[in-house]
Amino acid sequence: MLKAIERLDCSKDFGELNFQPSNYWTKLGKKKPSHNLTRDVFVFLTIGFRDKSAAQFKEAFINEFNRMEQHIHCINRR
């Protein structure tokens, strides 16, 4: 996952707004690299993944997007 984050092909502005390099400490006291991600960059990142959990996330994201779109259309018809 760390390599995928570091290879994101997004604009500099998007990257700077949505993720920051960070570190964490393991139980054995080793410093390890990590990143703090916003929801937006998480979505950007997972759209490129092809495993089952990514597929489930993408389906849920699409379903919710479609639900919100229908809701907006209903409101605009009033």
ABEGO torsion letter per residue (X at the ends): XAAAAAABBBBAAAAAAABBBBBBBBAAGBBBBBBBBBAAAAAAAAAABABAAAAAAAAAAAAAAAAAAAAAAAAAAX
